[in-house]
Amino acid sequence: MNNLVSTSWLADHLNDDDLVILDASWHLPAAKRDAKAEYASAHIPGAQFFDIDALSDRTTALPHMLPTPEHFARDVGALGVSNNSKVICYDSVGLFSAAR
C-alpha cells in the first residue's frame, strides 16, 4: 500500500465508503495562523479537522505527546476512523503537521 496518494487519486476516491480524510493542519504560534479557522473557511470536501492539541496526552505538560491507545481510539473513532478505514491526512503547509 502506498503511503502517499496523488490529488487525482483523492479526487477519484472522495466518495469511497472506507475513506476518511483528516485536515491535520497545525501552526507554530509565531505564524499567527489559526488552523481550525482556516479549516472552517476551506477544506477538502468531507474532511474532518484533526486537532492535534485535543488528541494529545493531557496528563503531561509536554506538547503533542501521544495519548493512551484507548484515548486515541475513542477520539479518532469520533472522526469516523475504524480499523477498516483508509485514512488520508493532509495539512496546509505541506507535510509539516500531517505526518505527525
N, C-alpha and C positions, 0 to 999 in steps of 0.2 A: 504494500500500500504506500502511496506517495505521502510525504509529509507536507508538501506544498501543492496547492492547486492554482490553476490559472483563473483569471477573471472570467474567461469564456466558459471554463468548466463550471464555475459557480453559477453563472447566468443560466446555463443549461440545466442545472440541478436545484434551482431555488425552491421548487415545489416538491422535492423529494420528501416523503413522509419521515425518513430517518435522519434528515439533515437538520442540524442545529447550528445557527450562526451566532457568534458572540463577538460583540464590539468590546474589546478588552483595552480600549484606549485609556491611558493614564499619563499625566504630565507632571514634571517637576514643578514645585511651587514657583521657581524663578521664571518659568514660561508664562505665568499668569494666564493659563488656559483652563477651562472647566470642561473636562471630558464628558461629563454627564449632560451638560447643557449642549455641547456640540452633538452628542448622540441624539438628543431630543430634537434638534433642528434638522439633522440629516444623518441617515444611516442606511446600510444595505437593507432592502425590504425583508422583513421577517426577523431581523437581527434582534437579539436581546442584549442589554447592557450588562457586561460582566464587571462588577465593581470590586476591584482587587482589594480595596480597603475594607469593604464589608465582608468579603470572603476570606479574610486573613485571620490568623490566630489572635484573639483579643486578650489572651492571658499573658501576653508579653508586651513590653514597651517597644520592642523592635518592630520596624515596619515590614509589612507584607510577608510575614512568616506563614508557612504552610499550616493550615488548621488540621484538626484531627480528621481522620478519614470519614467519620460519621458526620461531622460538621460540613465538610466539603461535599459529601454525597447528598446531604439534605439540601444545601444551597444550590448546587448545580442542578439537582433534580427539579427544584423550583423553576429553573430556567428551561426545563424541558429536556435535559440531558439524561440519557439512560445508558445502560451497558450496550445497547444496540444502536446508539446514535453515531452518526458521522458528524464530528464537531469541527467547524471552521472558526478559527479565531483570527481577528484582524485588529489593527489599531490605526489611528490617523497619522502616525509618524512613519510607519513602515518597519515593522518588527522591532519596535522599541519595547513595548509592554506586552504585546500579544504573545510573544514567545515565552514570557514568564508564566 
